[in-house]
Amino acid sequence: MALRNLVVVLGDQLDAQSAAFDGFDPALDAVWMAEVTRESTKVWSSKPRIAIFLAAMRHFRDELRGRGWTVHYLEMVTGTLGEHLRDAVEAHRPAQVVAVEPGEWSVREELTAIGGIEWREDRHFLCNRAEFAAHAKGRKQLRMEYFYREMRKRHGVLMEGAQPVGGDWNFDQENRKTFGKDGPPLHLPPRRFAPDAVTREVIELVNERFASHPGDLSQFDWPVTAAKAEEALEDFIERRLPQFGDWQDAMWTGEPWLFHARLSASMNLKLLNPRTVIAKAEEAWRQGRAPLAAVEGFIRQILGWREYVRGVYWQFMPGYVERNALQAEQPLPAFYWTGETDMACLREAIGQTLQLGYAHHIQRLMVTGLYALLLGVRPREVHEWYLAVYVDAVEWVELPNTLGMSQYADGGVMASKPYVASGKYIQRMSNYCNGCRFRPAESTGPHACPFTTLYWDFLLRHEEVLARNPRMVMQVRNLNRLSSEQRESIQARAAEVRSW
């Protein structure tokens, strides 16, 4: 019998309810999936990132085959995704190729070039591209806060009629607590998911095939099926959501997970629907199992930031990736690939990242990202590192967060100001500085914290531009208390740091 539809499923489209499967008939249609080695080497992907994609894809393949569906599946092939899809079309001669729109601009361009694909909307998201474009139209500036409020109203999330529950749209001021000298309160780590036979096979494959890539798979325990992702969600709602708000910005040595959800990878692979996540969190508040500040802060990351960055990505690509508003041209330090540095905070955050494929948002924004911003690293290099090392990294979400929010390379599209701070911020929000040979209060001299030195150097280098930003005026004014000798000493020390 002639094949009606060849349904393409990409590695981050593992959604059983995908629009690609609308009207699927196992007697007439077939699924096509491919593990393309090039996708792991476009950036030097870490072992955990490669493993989670491959393990999730193979489990999804097996789930579809368990339904009695035909799945044409290619394992670890060379060449490009487009080349292999062309070969599949020639081999199977379907009347139609069907696919959900890819999340990555270059993948969509590559597959569109084949011609004749019926693109279907990605229903996983709560704001489609046309709706975001309508939101952006006519605005001089895009700001997540206003987008988030629109989304709350449109979807009726944490609302009482036309007003937000609790009277406020966000509770940021309640969600920035530090642990203090006693460290984190008693907490339960996220549930672990021991690798099954399929995942163990993938781990062995990755260790052999990608032996030179960074990272470690000895502790790989991510959920790689929809069922396990649902269990991970329930675990977070019950164990950590109630205290998530208080401690979401705090950091502590040897505590990679703390009160965080560990759900972003499952959502970005499409194993977990964000509507389910939002509904479960809101239900926990309405049942009195979690405080409003914690629930609102968590929902904002999904309904607000996650949807917003996707909108920004598609609104400004393909040129967005080339933006470099601050003309940063330093290379990425080599220790970002090893974690071998005397700076305790970076050693902790990078070491954890390479081992687990994970760091929470403040570690990314205010440790690894902050250092790169202050140092003046080329934004595209920073972007490619983040895309390579995190298990939840797919370009539509990673690129705006890194290039825009973290590096301010888009000149203010994503964020209203550069998020810059001295080493004293890290000292306040963590215990990383305890025992570190650098001193956060010092900007010059042999013990000066590189973050503090580079913070002042950043303000000096960009003083003219930053002085025009209303949110940076107070920080720039602090330069007035520096003598010419102090300025020269800071700049000399900054040059020394850049030479490391």
C-alpha positions in Angstrom: 0.0 0.0 0.0 1.3 3.5 -0.9 2.5 5.6 2.0 0.2 8.6 2.7 2.1 10.6 5.3 5.7 10.4 6.4 5.7 12.2 9.7 9.0 13.8 10.7 9.7 13.9 14.5 12.8 15.9 15.6 14.8 15.2 18.7 13.1 17.9 20.7 9.6 17.1 19.5 8.9 14.0 21.6 5.3 14.9 22.2 2.7 12.1 21.9 0.0 14.8 21.5 1.9 16.6 18.7 0.0 18.2 15.9 2.2 16.0 13.6 0.1 13.0 14.7 -3.3 14.6 14.0 -5.2 12.1 11.8 -2.4 9.6 12.0 -3.4 6.2 10.6 -1.0 3.3 11.3 -2.2 1.6 8.1 -1.4 4.6 5.9 1.3 6.6 7.7 4.7 6.2 9.1 7.1 8.1 11.4 10.6 9.1 10.5 13.3 10.0 13.1 17.1 10.3 12.8 20.0 10.5 15.2 22.3 12.8 13.1 25.9 12.9 14.5 26.3 16.4 13.2 23.7 17.7 15.6 26.0 16.7 18.5 29.0 18.4 16.9 27.7 21.7 15.5 28.7 22.9 19.0 31.0 20.7 21.1 28.1 19.1 23.0 28.7 17.6 26.4 28.1 14.0 27.1 25.0 14.6 29.3 23.4 16.7 26.6 24.0 14.2 23.9 22.8 11.3 26.1 19.5 12.9 27.2 18.5 13.6 23.6 19.5 10.1 22.4 17.9 8.3 25.3 14.7 10.2 25.1 14.5 9.7 21.3 15.0 6.0 21.5 12.4 5.6 24.3 9.9 7.7 22.2 10.6 5.5 19.2 9.9 2.4 21.3 6.7 3.9 22.6 5.4 4.6 19.1 6.3 1.2 17.9 4.5 -0.2 21.0 1.3 1.3 19.5 1.9 -0.7 16.4 3.1 2.3 14.4 5.8 2.1 11.7 8.9 4.1 12.8 11.8 4.5 10.3 14.6 5.3 12.7 18.2 6.0 11.8 20.9 5.6 14.5 24.0 7.7 14.6 24.2 8.6 10.9 26.7 11.1 9.3 25.7 13.8 6.9 23.0 16.4 7.5 19.4 16.1 8.6 18.2 17.4 5.3 20.2 14.9 3.3 18.8 12.0 5.2 15.2 13.2 5.0 15.6 13.6 1.2 16.9 10.0 1.1 13.9 8.9 3.1 11.4 10.7 0.8 13.0 9.0 -2.2 13.0 5.6 -0.6 9.4 5.7 0.8 7.7 7.9 -1.8 5.1 9.4 0.6 2.2 11.4 -0.8 3.0 14.1 1.8 5.8 14.9 4.4 4.3 16.2 7.6 6.2 18.0 10.4 5.7 20.3 13.3 7.6 23.6 12.8 11.2 23.2 14.2 12.3 25.2 17.2 15.6 26.1 15.6 15.7 28.6 12.7 18.5 26.9 10.8 16.8 23.5 11.0 13.6 25.0 9.6 15.6 26.5 6.7 17.4 23.3 6.0 14.2 21.2 5.9 12.2 23.9 4.0 14.8 23.7 1.3 13.6 20.1 0.6 10.2 21.5 -0.4 6.7 20.0 -0.1 6.6 19.8 3.7 3.3 20.4 5.4 4.3 22.5 8.5 2.0 22.2 11.5 2.0 24.6 14.5 3.8 23.5 17.6 0.9 23.3 20.1 3.3 22.7 23.0 3.5 26.5 23.5 0.9 28.8 25.0 1.8 31.7 22.7 2.3 31.0 19.0 4.6 33.0 16.8 1.8 35.1 15.2 0.4 36.0 18.7 3.8 37.2 19.9 4.3 39.2 16.7 1.0 40.9 17.4 2.1 41.6 21.0 5.4 43.1 19.7 3.9 45.2 16.9 4.2 48.9 17.4 6.1 48.6 20.7 9.4 50.6 21.0 10.5 48.2 23.7 9.6 44.6 24.5 9.5 43.8 28.2 8.7 40.4 29.6 6.6 41.8 32.5 3.9 43.2 30.3 3.9 40.1 28.1 3.6 37.9 31.2 0.6 39.9 32.4 -1.1 39.4 29.0 -0.5 35.7 29.3 -1.9 35.5 32.8 -5.1 37.2 31.6 -5.4 35.2 28.4 -5.0 31.8 30.1 -6.6 32.7 33.4 -3.6 31.7 35.4 -3.5 32.9 39.1 -6.3 35.3 38.4 -9.4 36.5 40.2 -11.6 37.9 37.5 -9.5 40.6 35.8 -7.1 41.0 38.8 -4.1 38.9 39.8 -4.6 36.8 42.9 -2.9 38.4 45.9 -3.2 41.9 44.4 0.3 41.9 42.7 1.6 40.5 39.4 4.8 39.3 40.9 6.4 38.7 44.3 10.1 39.1 43.4 11.0 40.9 46.6 9.9 37.9 48.6 11.9 35.5 46.5 15.5 36.6 47.0 16.5 35.2 50.3 20.0 34.0 51.2 20.9 31.0 53.2 23.2 32.8 55.7 26.1 31.1 57.4 24.0 28.1 58.5 23.4 27.0 54.9 20.3 25.6 53.2 17.5 24.3 55.4 16.7 20.6 55.4 15.5 19.6 51.9 15.1 16.5 49.8 16.9 16.2 46.5 15.1 15.6 43.3 14.0 12.0 42.6 16.6 10.1 40.6 15.7 7.9 37.6 18.2 5.1 37.3 19.1 4.4 33.7 17.2 1.4 32.2 18.6 -0.9 29.5 18.0 1.6 26.7 19.6 4.5 28.5 22.5 2.4 29.6 23.1 1.4 26.0 23.1 5.2 25.1 25.5 6.0 27.9 27.9 3.3 26.6 27.5 4.6 23.0 28.2 8.3 24.0 31.2 7.4 26.2 32.7 5.5 23.2 31.6 7.6 20.2 32.1 11.0 21.9 35.0 10.2 24.2 36.7 13.5 23.6 33.6 15.6 24.5 33.4 17.3 27.9 31.2 15.9 30.7 30.6 12.9 32.8 27.8 10.3 32.6 28.5 8.4 35.9 25.6 10.2 37.6 23.2 10.5 34.6 19.7 10.1 36.1 17.4 12.4 34.1 13.9 11.4 33.2 13.8 10.4 29.5 10.1 9.4 29.1 6.9 11.3 29.5 5.8 9.0 32.4 9.1 9.7 34.3 8.8 13.4 33.5 5.3 13.4 35.2 6.9 11.7 38.2 9.6 14.4 38.3 6.9 17.1 38.3 4.9 15.5 41.1 8.2 15.1 43.1 8.9 18.9 42.7 5.4 20.0 43.6 5.4 18.0 46.8 9.0 18.3 48.0 10.4 21.6 46.8 7.9 24.0 45.4 6.8 25.2 48.8 10.3 26.6 49.5 11.3 27.3 45.9 10.4 31.0 46.1 12.4 31.7 49.1 15.6 30.2 47.9 15.4 30.3 44.1 18.4 32.7 43.8 20.6 31.2 46.5 23.7 29.0 45.8 25.7 26.7 48.0 28.8 24.5 47.5 28.0 20.9 46.8 24.3 21.6 46.4 23.5 21.6 42.7 19.7 21.1 43.0 18.5 22.8 46.2 14.8 23.7 45.7 14.8 23.8 41.9 12.4 21.9 39.7 14.8 20.1 37.3 12.0 20.1 34.7 13.2 22.3 31.9 14.9 19.5 30.0 11.6 17.5 30.0 9.7 20.5 28.8 12.2 21.4 26.1 12.2 17.8 24.8 8.4 18.0 24.8 8.0 15.1 27.2 6.2 17.4 29.6 3.5 19.9 28.6 3.9 23.3 30.2 0.1 23.6 30.7 0.3 20.6 33.0 3.2 22.1 34.9 1.4 25.4 35.4 -1.9 23.8 36.4 -0.2 21.5 39.0 1.6 24.4 40.5 -1.5 26.6 40.7 -3.5 23.7 42.1 -0.9 23.3 44.9 -1.4 27.0 45.9 -5.2 26.8 45.8 -5.1 23.7 48.0 -2.8 25.4 50.5 0.2 23.2 49.8 2.5 25.9 48.5 2.6 29.7 49.2 1.6 32.2 46.5 5.0 33.8 46.2 6.7 30.5 45.4 4.0 29.4 42.9 3.9 32.7 41.1 7.7 32.9 40.9 7.8 29.4 39.4 4.9 29.9 37.0 6.5 33.2 35.8 9.5 31.3 34.6 7.3 29.1 32.4 4.3 31.2 31.3 6.5 34.4 31.3 10.1 33.9 30.5 9.9 30.6 28.6 7.2 31.8 26.2 8.8 35.3 26.0 12.3 34.1 24.9 10.7 31.9 22.2 8.9 34.9 20.9 12.0 37.0 20.9 14.0 34.3 19.1 11.6 34.0 16.2 11.0 37.8 16.1 14.6 38.6 15.5 16.3 35.6 13.9 18.4 35.0 11.9 20.4 38.2 12.6 19.9 38.0 16.3 22.8 35.5 16.8 25.3 38.0 15.3 24.5 40.8 17.7 27.3 42.3 19.7 26.1 45.6 21.1 29.0 46.0 23.5 31.7 45.0 20.9 33.0 42.2 23.1 35.9 40.4 21.5 37.7 38.3 24.1 37.9 34.5 23.6 36.0 32.3 26.0 38.5 31.2 28.7 39.6 27.6 28.3 38.6 26.7 31.9 35.0 26.9 30.8 35.6 23.5 29.3 37.4 22.0 32.3 36.3 23.9 35.5 40.0 24.3 36.4 40.3 27.8 37.9 41.2 29.3 41.2 37.9 31.2 41.3 35.8 29.0 43.6 32.4 30.2 42.3 33.3 29.4 38.7 35.0 26.2 39.7 31.8 25.1 41.5 29.3 26.2 38.8 31.3 24.9 35.8 32.3 21.7 37.5 28.7 21.0 38.3 27.7 21.9 34.8 30.1 19.6 33.2 29.3 16.7 35.5 25.5 17.0 35.5 24.6 19.1 32.5 22.8 21.4 34.9 23.1 24.7 36.7 20.2 26.8 38.0 19.4 30.2 36.6 21.4 32.3 39.0 24.5 30.2 38.5 24.1 30.7 34.8 23.2 34.4 34.9 25.3 35.7 37.8 28.3 33.4 37.8 29.3 31.9 34.4 27.4 34.5 32.4 28.4 37.4 34.6 32.1 36.6 34.3 31.9 36.3 30.5 30.1 39.6 30.3 32.5 41.5 32.5 35.5 39.9 30.8 34.1 41.0 27.4 33.8 37.5 25.7 32.5 37.3 22.2 28.7 36.7 22.7 28.5 34.0 20.0 31.2 32.0 21.9 29.3 32.3 25.1 26.1 31.2 23.3 27.8 28.2 21.8 29.1 27.1 25.2 25.7 27.3 26.9 24.2 25.5 23.9 26.8 22.8 24.3 26.9 22.0 28.0 23.3 22.1 29.3 20.9 19.2 28.9 17.9 21.6 28.5 19.7 23.7 25.9 17.8 24.1 22.6 18.5 27.2 20.6 15.2 29.0 20.7 15.4 29.2 24.5 19.1 29.3 25.1 20.1 31.9 22.6 18.0 34.9 23.8 18.7 34.0 27.5 22.4 33.9 26.8 23.1 36.5 24.2 20.3 38.9 25.4 19.7 38.4 29.1 23.1 37.3 30.2 25.5 39.2 27.8 23.3 42.2 26.8 24.6 41.7 23.3 21.2 42.6 21.8 21.4 46.1 23.2 18.4 45.8 25.4 15.8 43.7 23.5 15.7 41.0 26.3 16.7 43.0 29.3 16.4 46.7 30.2 20.0 46.8 31.5 23.2 44.7 31.7 23.0 42.4 34.7 26.4 43.3 36.2 27.6 43.0 39.8 30.8 42.7 41.7 32.0 39.6 43.6 30.1 40.9 46.7 26.8 39.8 45.0 28.2 36.2 44.8 29.4 36.4 48.4 25.9 37.5 49.5 24.0 34.8 47.6 26.3 31.8 48.3 29.2 30.4 50.4 31.4 30.2 47.3 33.7 32.9 48.6 34.5 31.0 51.8 38.1 29.8 51.5 38.6 31.3 48.0 41.9 33.0 47.7 40.3 36.1 46.1 38.6 38.8 48.2 35.2 40.1 46.9 35.7 43.6 48.5 39.0 44.2 46.7 39.3 45.4 43.1 43.1 45.8 42.9 46.1 43.9 44.2 47.0 40.2 44.2 44.0 39.1 46.2 41.4 41.2 44.3 38.4 39.2 43.2 38.4 39.1 39.4 34.6 39.7 39.4 35.1 42.9 41.4 38.0 44.1 39.3 36.2 43.4 36.1 32.9 45.0 37.3 34.6 48.3 37.8 36.5 47.9 34.5 33.2 47.1 32.7 31.7 50.4 34.0 34.8 52.3 33.0 34.9 50.8 29.5 31.2 51.4 28.9 30.6 54.5 31.0 29.3 56.6 28.1 26.8 54.1 26.9 25.7 53.0 30.4 25.2 56.6 31.6 22.3 56.9 29.1 20.5 53.9 30.7 18.2 55.1 33.5 18.6 51.7 35.3 22.4 52.0 35.3 22.7 55.6 36.5 23.4 54.9 40.1 26.1 52.3 39.3 27.8 54.6 36.9 27.7 57.4 39.4 29.8 55.3 41.7 32.7 55.8 39.3 32.9 59.4 40.5 34.5 58.3 43.8 37.4 56.6 42.0 40.6 58.7 41.7 42.6 58.6 38.4 45.1 56.4 40.2 42.4 53.9 41.2 41.0 53.8 37.7 44.4 53.1 36.3 45.0 50.3 38.9 41.7 48.7 38.1 42.3 48.8 34.4 45.8 47.4 34.8 44.5 44.5 37.0 41.7 43.9 34.5 44.3 43.5 31.7 46.2 41.1 33.9 43.0 39.0 34.5 42.3 38.9 30.8 45.8 37.5 30.1 45.2 34.5 32.4 
